[in-house]
Amino acid sequence: MNEDQQNDAHSSKPTWLEKITKPFTQPQEPESSKDLKELLRGAHNRGLCDAEALSIMEGALQVGDMHVREIMVPRSQMTFIKASQTPSEILPVIIESQHSRFPVLGDGQDDLLGILLAKDFLPYLANDNLERFNIKDVLRPVNFVPESKRLNTLLREFRTDRYHMAIVVDEYGGLAGLVTIEDVLEQIVGDIEDETDIEDDESNIRPMDDSESFMVNALTTIDDFNEYFESQFSDEEFDTIGGIVTNGFGHLPERDECVQLEEFSFKVLNADNRQIRLLEVSKLSE
């Protein structure tokens, strides 16, 4: 090795100062999902992405660590149709629930025959041809998934196999609940509201047809609720009326459960396995 080669080799070695400052001057490769989230938050703090984009990216990372059991609608909150029901009995279920897909049960509690799509039933109604309706002729196949399935895997199956709802079974093969593609996507982008959801504006509180009851968004702030109803609920522990009501129940309530708080009666109109969404509120008579 000549003198020039020795000088080049020596100059290529990092100095002690370069070794010390390297972690602060060169970006580090993330070695875990936690490191990646910190990197994304740093990008947000530097103004490289907004809060919504950060939330979506963190949600996308989160679904890889979550399992179906964490987001599924439990069996107790599912809306079933029985194969023995007549069309006139099925129609009110479809109208009241406002769902588009319904698990159909046979003789036993775990005897799931298939899925009824509302769009497969309604043509019989529109054509005044209900006497020819046979539920077994229009049933769609059931997609079963275990409680332990990871959400990222389930989302991939939803997309590749082109189905929107799966029935969740426990380790013994019993019916545990259901999960939809919307449930998974909400873990990434947040709540997805449809046309049946109450809007988050001045219609947070709306009089119902009987003029004595009110439809109230559970996310209505306690200040707005107090101002509208001239009530005195405290906002020290909770920010929304939904928080007050959930605390009053002492558990996460199901649809149609009622509770009385102060001079009001609260009835749950819409709820999932995570929160109350919509309430019917009426003042108790003095």
N, C-alpha and C positions, 0 to 999 in steps of 0.2 A: 504494500500500500504506500503510495507516494504521499508527499506532504499535503498536496491539495485534497486528496481523498480523505486524509485524516482530519483536515479542517472541516470538510463537508459533513463527515460523520459526527464530528463534535458539535457542529452548529445545528444539526438536526435534532439533537437531544434537547428536550425542554429544560429550561433553567428552573431553579427552585421557586422563583417568583411566578413563572408560568404555571407550575404545578399547583401553587396555592390559589391563584386567581382564576384558574380554568373553570371551576364550578360556577363562578359568578359572571364569567364573560361568555360562556358557551352554553346553549340550551342543553338540558339533560333529557335523554330518552326516557319516557315513562315506562316503569317496570310493572305497574299494576293499574287496575281500574281507578284506584284512589289517586294515584299519581296523575292519571289522565284527566280526572275531574279537576284536580288542582291546576293542571295546565290550562284547561278550558276556562276555569274561573279567573285565572290570571289574564287570559286573552280578553275576557269580559271587562275586567278592571282596567285594561289598557284601551278599551273602546273598540276592540276588533270585532266584537259581536254584541248584540243587544241582549237584554234579559230574557226575552222570549226564545231567541235562538239558543241561549245557554240552557234554558229549561228543557227544550226539546232534546238537545244533545245529551243532557244528563238523564232524561227519561229513557232515551234509546239505550243508554248504557245500563240503566237500572233493570230493564226487562230481562236482561241476561241473567240476573241474579234472583229473579222472582219466579214463583211457582203458581200454577193454576189455582191451588187452594187459597191463595192470598187474595184473589180478586173475584172468584166465582160467586154467582148468585146462589146462596144455599137452597137446598130443597124446600125448606119451609117458606121461601119467598117466591117459588116458581109458580107459574100459572099453567095448570094442566087441562087437557081435554080428555075425556074418557071416550073410548071407542063406542060405548053403549049409548052415548048422548045423541039425541035427535038434532037435526039442523036448527030447530027453533030453540034448543038449549045451548047450542054452540054459538049462535050469533051474539047473544048478550055478552058472552065471555070475550069475544073478539072486540066488540065495541067498547066495553068497559076497560079492558086492559090496554088497548091501543098498541098491542104488540103485533108483529108480522109473522112470527113463528111460534108454534105451540107443540110441546111434547105431548104425544098421545099415549095414554095408558090402556092396557088390556085388563085382564082380570086381577092381577096382583099389583102391589105397590111398586115393584121393580120390573114389571112386565111392560117395557117400553116398546111399542109397536113401530113407531116412526115419528116423523115431524109433519104437522099440518101447516102449510103456508096459507095465510089469509087470502092471497091472490088466487089460490087454487079453489077456495070455497066460494068467494064472492061471485064468480060468473054464474053459479047455480042460482044464487039469490037474484042477480040482475035479470036472468032469463026466466024467473019465476018457475024454476025447475027443481025445487028442493026435494020433491018426492023421489027423484032419481039419484039423489046424492048418496053415495056410499063412501064413507070415510076411508075405507081400506083401498079404494081405487085411486086415491090422490095422495096417499102418504109418501113422503120423501124418506130416504134412508137416514139412519142416525149415525152420527160420527161420535164415537166414544173416545175420551181422553182420560188418563189417570190424573189424580190430584197432584202428583209429583212432577208433572211435565213442566218444563221451563217455558216461560212466556215467549222468548225469542224463537224457540222451536215451534211453538203453537202458531205464532204469527206467520212463520214461513209456510206451515201446512195450510193455514187459511188461504194464503195467496196462491200456492201452487195447486192445491186441490179444489179451489174455488168454492168453498163453503163458508158460511158466516156464523154458525152456531155449533157448539159441541156440547155433548152431555158428559158431565164429570162423574167418574165412578171412583169409589174408595178401594182400598186394598183387598176387600172381600168381593168386589164386583157389584156392590150396592150403589144405587143412584144417590150421589152426593150433592149435585147441583148442576148448573149450566154456566157456560162462558161464551161470550160473543166476541167477534172481531172488534167491535166498538169498545168492549171492556179493556182489551189489550191496548188499543190505540190511545185510550184515555190515559193510560199510564205514561205515554210518551208526550202527548200534546195537551193533556188536561181534559176537563169535562167537555164533552161534545153535546151541545143542546140541539134538539130538533124542534119541529113546529109545535109539538105538544108541550114543550117546556115553557114555563112562564118567563117573560123577558126581564132582564136586569135593568129596568128603568123605572119610570113612574108607575108601571103596572105591577110593581112588587107587591102591592096590596090592591086587590080588586073586589068590589062587592059581587056576591053571587046572586043568582036569580031570585032567591027568597028575600033578598035585601036585609036579612038579619045575620047572615054569615059572610065571611070574607075569605077569598083565596089569597094566601100569603106565601111568598117565596121564603124558604127557610133561611136564605142568606141575607134577608132584610136586616139592616143594622138595628140594634136595640134602640138607638136614638130615634130613628125613623119610625119604628113601631110605636114607641112611647108618644111621639108627636102626633101620629095619626089617631091612636086610640085614647090619648090622654091617660096613659097608664104610667106606672112607676117602677118598671123592671130595672134592676141594677145592671150596669155594664162593667162592673169591677172584675168579674170572673169570665164573662163571655162577651163576644163582640156581636153575635147574631142571635136572632130569636130562635133559630134552630138549635143553637147551643143551650139556651135556656130550657127549651122543651126536652131535648135529649137528657139533660141533667134531671129534669123533673120525672122522666120515666125511670131513670136509673139503669137503663139499658138502651141499646139501639133498637127502636121500635119498628114494627112491620106496618104495612099499609092497613088502614082502618082502626089502628089502636088509638085510644083517646086518653087524655089526661087533663085535669083541671089545675090551673095555676092562677092564684089570686082570683080575679073576677072573670077569668076567661076559660073557655073550653077549647082545647086543641085536638084536632083529629088529623092523623097522618094520611095525606092523599097520595103521596109519592115518596118512596124511599128505596135505597138500595142497600147493599151489605156494608156500606161505608158511612152513609150519612142520610139525614132527612133532606128531601128536596122541596116538598110542597105541603102546605098545611091548610086546613079549614079552621078558621077562627071565629068563634061567636062569644058574645058577652053573656054571662050567666044572669038570669033574672034576679033582681034584688029580693 
